[in-house]
Structure formats: C-alpha cells, structure tokens
Amino acid sequence: MPSPRFEAARILGGRLRKRRMELGLSQYEVANLSQVDVANYGKVERGAGNPTLLTLLQLAVTLETEPGALLEGLAEVTLLPERTRPFSVSDFVREQNARLDREAAED
C-alpha cells in the first residue's frame, strides 16, 4: 500500500475516513453517492491521492460537512512537501528586496 504523499494528505484522508465512519458508510457508498471512482476515493482516504477541488466539494456535500473543515490548518508549511512548497508573496517580496539591495551595493 503506498504511503501518504505528504502529511497534509494523510490528515485530509483521516478526516474523510472519520466522518465516513461517523455516518456508518462504506468507502463504496461514499464514492457512489459523491460520483467519485471508488479506487480514487480509497487513495484520497489513505493520503495517496490528489483530489481535485470538485472531488473535495462532492465529498464534503456527501459527508454533510463544510469543505473548510476538511482543509482547516493544512496549509502549514510543515505539512506540505518541501519540494513543492508554495512560494508566498512574503517570500517573493523578501527575495525581490534582497536582489535590489545586492544590485544597489554593486553600483
């Protein structure tokens, strides 16, 4: 069985699994009610899949939960894979200012 791609994916999958079990549903039932392929749903629950926004919305509606509740706190840098960590606007401004400072020092 593949391991989770990154910590945020594992947490999301755990939240989906917990809600599904609270409702007493099988993976097959959730997938069918959400119009999501059951194999793909299983991967998402295990943290090995990469769901689209539409898939997340469909799952949230089926599981009668807010999409935000599924995603809350997952943008923490420590939960994202290092190689694909988003470059924030603060990172951009900091790097841009450092470059401008270096260019000014060279003049």
SEVO-615350 format. One line per 10 residues: number of its first residue (from 1); for each residue x, y, z of N, C-alpha, C, O. Coordinates in Angstrom, 3 decimals, decimal comma. Layout:
REM SEVO-615350
NUM) X:Y:Z:X:Y:Z:X:Y:Z:X:Y:Z  ...;
REM end
This chain:
REM SEVO-615350
1) 0,848:-1,172:0,000:0,000:0,000:0,000:0,898:1,242:0,000:1,809:1,337:0,823  0,660:2,185:-0,900:1,502:3,384:-0,954:1,338:4,222:0,308:0,262:4,283:0,902  2,423:4,859:0,697:2,367:5,717:1,870:1,826:7,083:1,453:1,838:7,428:0,271  1,348:7,861:2,435:0,838:9,196:2,103:1,897:10,033:1,399:3,087:9,930:1,696  1,453:10,854:0,472:2,354:11,707:-0,302:2,985:12,767:0,573:4,153:13,111:0,390  2,230:13,287:1,517:2,732:14,274:2,465:1,746:14,342:3,619:0,627:13,838:3,519  2,155:14,957:4,698:1,370:14,951:5,932:-0,020:15,548:5,758:-0,981:15,023:6,321  -0,152:16,613:5,006:-1,474:17,227:4,807:-2,430:16,244:4,130:-3,614:16,210:4,464  -1,937:15,454:3,193:-2,782:14,468:2,511:-3,239:13,386:3,488:-4,379:12,926:3,427  -2,343:12,985:4,386:-2,689:11,964:5,384:-3,770:12,494:6,328:-4,711:11,775:6,665;
11) -3,633:13,747:6,750:-4,610:14,348:7,659:-5,969:14,485:6,976:-6,997:14,160:7,570  -5,980:14,964:5,732:-7,231:15,079:4,980:-7,909:13,716:4,879:-9,107:13,598:5,132  -7,160:12,707:4,517:-7,721:11,362:4,407:-8,299:10,871:5,721:-9,350:10,232:5,752  -7,601:11,176:6,804:-8,095:10,781:8,121:-9,400:11,474:8,478:-10,286:10,871:9,084  -9,513:12,735:8,103:-10,754:13,476:8,360:-11,909:12,894:7,564:-13,021:12,763:8,076  -11,644:12,542:6,301:-12,685:11,923:5,472:-13,101:10,575:6,065:-14,291:10,284:6,183  -12,119:9,761:6,435:-12,405:8,437:7,000:-13,224:8,570:8,284:-14,202:7,847:8,475  -12,824:9,495:9,170:-13,527:9,688:10,438:-14,983:10,057:10,195:-15,881:9,492:10,820  -15,223:11,003:9,290:-16,594:11,436:9,015:-17,412:10,312:8,382:-18,579:10,113:8,719  -16,782:9,576:7,455:-17,470:8,451:6,818:-17,899:7,426:7,853:-19,018:6,915:7,807;
21) -17,013:7,131:8,777:-17,319:6,132:9,801:-18,378:6,641:10,787:-19,212:5,867:11,257  -18,345:7,947:11,100:-19,387:8,528:11,953:-20,767:8,323:11,334:-21,751:8,101:12,039  -20,824:8,402:10,009:-22,092:8,231:9,297:-22,430:6,768:9,024:-23,523:6,455:8,551  -21,487:5,873:9,325:-21,730:4,444:9,123:-21,756:4,037:7,662:-22,485:3,121:7,280  -20,960:4,717:6,841:-20,925:4,435:5,408:-19,650:3,701:5,020:-18,618:3,834:5,678  -19,734:2,934:3,959:-18,551:2,280:3,398:-17,887:3,222:2,400:-18,495:4,197:1,957  -16,647:2,928:2,050:-15,974:3,708:1,013:-16,768:3,639:-0,289:-16,917:4,641:-0,989  -17,267:2,465:-0,602:-18,044:2,275:-1,824:-19,272:3,190:-1,839:-19,572:3,817:-2,855  -19,979:3,261:-0,705:-21,181:4,093:-0,635:-20,840:5,575:-0,796:-21,516:6,289:-1,537  -19,801:6,036:-0,111:-19,407:7,445:-0,222:-18,998:7,760:-1,650:-19,407:8,782:-2,200;
31) -18,200:6,897:-2,253:-17,746:7,127:-3,620:-18,934:7,208:-4,577:-19,005:8,120:-5,400  -19,852:6,275:-4,474:-21,015:6,278:-5,366:-21,907:7,491:-5,138:-22,352:8,117:-6,100  -22,170:7,828:-3,899:-23,003:8,997:-3,608:-22,346:10,291:-4,079:-23,034:11,249:-4,433  -21,015:10,317:-4,082:-20,261:11,504:-4,494:-19,946:11,520:-5,976:-19,422:12,509:-6,489  -20,259:10,443:-6,666:-19,919:10,274:-8,084:-18,405:10,348:-8,286:-17,913:10,988:-9,215  -17,685:9,673:-7,387:-16,231:9,599:-7,422:-15,861:8,131:-7,581:-16,504:7,262:-6,993  -14,841:7,854:-8,363:-14,375:6,479:-8,531:-13,951:5,915:-7,174:-13,208:6,559:-6,434  -14,423:4,723:-6,855:-14,158:4,143:-5,534:-12,663:3,932:-5,290:-12,205:4,105:-4,160  -11,899:3,569:-6,300:-10,450:3,400:-6,133:-9,791:4,742:-5,825:-8,898:4,822:-4,981  -10,227:5,779:-6,501:-9,681:7,110:-6,236:-10,054:7,585:-4,841:-9,236:8,189:-4,148;
41) -11,285:7,316:-4,429:-11,685:7,710:-3,085:-10,823:6,993:-2,047:-10,396:7,604:-1,067  -10,571:5,737:-2,252:-9,722:4,987:-1,327:-8,334:5,588:-1,235:-7,756:5,672:-0,151  -7,798:6,005:-2,372:-6,472:6,646:-2,371:-6,492:7,951:-1,591:-5,562:8,245:-0,840  -7,549:8,732:-1,767:-7,649:10,006:-1,044:-7,715:9,730:0,454:-7,056:10,412:1,238  -8,495:8,748:0,853:-8,625:8,422:2,270:-7,292:7,946:2,862:-7,009:8,199:4,033  -6,491:7,270:2,071:-5,179:6,790:2,537:-4,107:7,875:2,455:-2,989:7,674:2,929  -4,433:9,015:1,864:-3,458:10,089:1,726:-2,552:9,910:0,531:-1,552:10,617:0,401  -2,883:8,980:-0,342:-2,056:8,709:-1,516:-2,607:9,368:-2,774:-1,923:9,407:-3,797  -3,824:9,882:-2,718:-4,438:10,519:-3,878:-4,309:12,033:-3,824:-3,972:12,614:-2,792  -4,583:12,646:-4,946:-4,522:14,107:-5,056:-5,862:14,581:-5,614:-6,006:14,752:-6,824;
51) -6,854:14,795:-4,724:-8,201:15,120:-5,205:-8,285:16,514:-5,803:-7,581:17,433:-5,385  -9,153:16,650:-6,781:-9,422:17,963:-7,362:-10,358:18,724:-6,432:-10,924:18,154:-5,499  -10,511:20,003:-6,695:-11,447:20,812:-5,922:-12,859:20,261:-6,061:-13,587:20,173:-5,072  -13,252:19,892:-7,265:-14,587:19,338:-7,487:-14,790:18,077:-6,653:-15,846:17,904:-6,044  -13,796:17,199:-6,617:-13,898:15,971:-5,825:-14,068:16,298:-4,349:-14,912:15,709:-3,674  -13,272:17,232:-3,845:-13,391:17,619:-2,431:-14,772:18,176:-2,124:-15,354:17,873:-1,083  -15,293:18,989:-3,033:-16,626:19,555:-2,824:-17,701:18,473:-2,844:-18,617:18,486:-2,021  -17,588:17,540:-3,781:-18,549:16,444:-3,861:-18,516:15,602:-2,590:-19,561:15,215:-2,067  -17,310:15,322:-2,095:-17,173:14,522:-0,873:-17,737:15,270:0,332:-18,409:14,675:1,174  -17,468:16,558:0,416:-17,977:17,360:1,539:-19,507:17,365:1,554:-20,124:17,229:2,611;
61) -20,111:17,520:0,383:-21,584:17,513:0,311:-22,112:16,151:0,745:-23,044:16,074:1,546  -21,531:15,089:0,228:-21,986:13,745:0,570:-21,842:13,481:2,064:-22,731:12,900:2,686  -20,717:13,910:2,637:-20,442:13,650:4,051:-21,048:14,705:4,974:-20,833:14,684:6,185  -21,816:15,633:4,377:-22,514:16,675:5,124:-21,567:17,428:6,065:-21,818:17,564:7,263  -20,480:17,905:5,479:-19,510:18,697:6,215:-19,052:19,859:5,350:-19,170:19,816:4,125  -18,543:20,872:5,974:-18,032:22,022:5,231:-16,667:21,679:4,631:-15,835:21,075:5,308  -16,426:22,055:3,375:-15,113:21,821:2,777:-13,987:22,431:3,616:-12,902:21,860:3,723  -14,256:23,583:4,201:-13,247:24,233:5,034:-12,854:23,391:6,235:-11,701:23,428:6,665  -13,795:22,634:6,781:-13,488:21,766:7,920:-12,525:20,656:7,519:-11,697:20,226:8,321  -12,636:20,197:6,285:-11,724:19,157:5,795:-10,319:19,700:5,574:-9,335:18,979:5,740;
71) -10,226:20,986:5,196:-8,940:21,576:4,811:-8,302:22,445:5,896:-7,161:22,885:5,746  -9,022:22,690:6,972:-8,536:23,612:8,009:-7,154:23,230:8,524:-6,921:22,096:8,941  -6,241:24,200:8,486:-4,897:24,025:9,028:-3,917:23,282:8,143:-2,757:23,116:8,520  -4,349:22,832:6,983:-3,474:22,014:6,134:-2,449:22,816:5,348:-1,576:22,225:4,713  -2,524:24,132:5,369:-1,570:24,952:4,620:-0,294:25,235:5,401:0,583:25,951:4,916  -0,181:24,682:6,601:1,049:24,869:7,367:2,226:24,300:6,578:2,149:23,202:6,027  3,297:25,055:6,536:4,471:24,661:5,751:4,976:23,288:6,165:5,438:22,529:5,313  4,901:22,947:7,442:5,425:21,662:7,911:4,612:20,485:7,404:5,088:19,350:7,444  3,400:20,727:6,930:2,548:19,646:6,445:2,665:19,438:4,940:2,177:18,439:4,411  3,309:20,378:4,249:3,437:20,304:2,799:4,775:19,691:2,413:5,744:19,806:3,163;
81) 4,843:19,049:1,266:6,130:18,502:0,825:7,098:19,638:0,521:6,712:20,627:-0,104  8,336:19,512:0,948:9,318:20,590:0,797:9,530:20,970:-0,656:9,651:22,155:-0,970  9,577:20,003:-1,539:9,910:20,313:-2,929:8,817:21,080:-3,666:9,088:21,705:-4,692  7,595:21,040:-3,161:6,512:21,755:-3,834:5,908:22,828:-2,932:4,783:23,276:-3,156  6,654:23,231:-1,921:6,165:24,254:-1,009:5,845:25,514:-1,795:6,663:25,974:-2,592  4,659:26,076:-1,576:4,297:27,292:-2,304:5,232:28,452:-1,966:5,702:28,583:-0,836  5,479:29,258:-2,934:6,286:30,461:-2,772:5,305:31,569:-2,447:4,559:32,008:-3,322  5,292:32,030:-1,203:4,306:33,022:-0,773:4,700:34,412:-1,259:5,829:34,636:-1,697  3,761:35,330:-1,175:4,038:36,709:-1,567:5,110:37,299:-0,658:5,931:38,093:-1,118  5,122:36,934:0,610:6,169:37,421:1,523:7,546:36,926:1,086:8,523:37,675:1,119;
91) 7,616:35,646:0,672:8,874:35,103:0,156:9,328:35,897:-1,069:10,501:36,247:-1,200  8,380:36,173:-1,961:8,693:36,895:-3,198:9,226:38,291:-2,900:10,257:38,694:-3,439  8,524:39,028:-2,042:8,940:40,395:-1,712:10,305:40,375:-1,040:11,159:41,203:-1,357  10,522:39,450:-0,122:11,809:39,353:0,560:12,942:39,090:-0,435:13,990:39,733:-0,371  12,732:38,157:-1,343:13,761:37,842:-2,345:13,973:39,001:-3,316:15,102:39,295:-3,706  12,893:39,646:-3,696:12,998:40,791:-4,606:13,775:41,933:-3,948:14,639:42,539:-4,581  13,475:42,225:-2,694:14,198:43,272:-1,967:15,675:42,917:-1,790:16,538:43,787:-1,909  15,968:41,664:-1,511:17,361:41,232:-1,358:18,111:41,410:-2,678:19,262:41,844:-2,690  17,456:41,074:-3,784:18,088:41,239:-5,104:18,347:42,722:-5,386:19,421:43,090:-5,863  17,371:43,559:-5,094:17,536:45,000:-5,308:18,655:45,553:-4,421:19,426:46,405:-4,864;
101) 18,750:45,088:-3,195:19,816:45,514:-2,293:21,185:45,106:-2,834:22,139:45,882:-2,778  21,273:43,880:-3,357:22,552:43,415:-3,934:22,939:44,247:-5,127:24,100:44,625:-5,278  21,951:44,542:-5,998:22,232:45,369:-7,179:22,671:46,777:-6,796:23,560:47,346:-7,430  22,049:47,341:-5,758:22,409:48,688:-5,301:23,815:48,691:-4,709:24,557:49,657:-4,888  24,187:47,627:-4,011:25,520:47,538:-3,412:26,601:47,391:-4,483:27,735:47,824:-4,284  26,255:46,788:-5,608:27,214:46,616:-6,709:27,477:47,924:-7,434:28,536:48,084:-8,041  26,544:48,862:-7,388:26,690:50,149:-8,100:27,583:51,108:-7,396:27,795:52,222:-7,877;
REM end
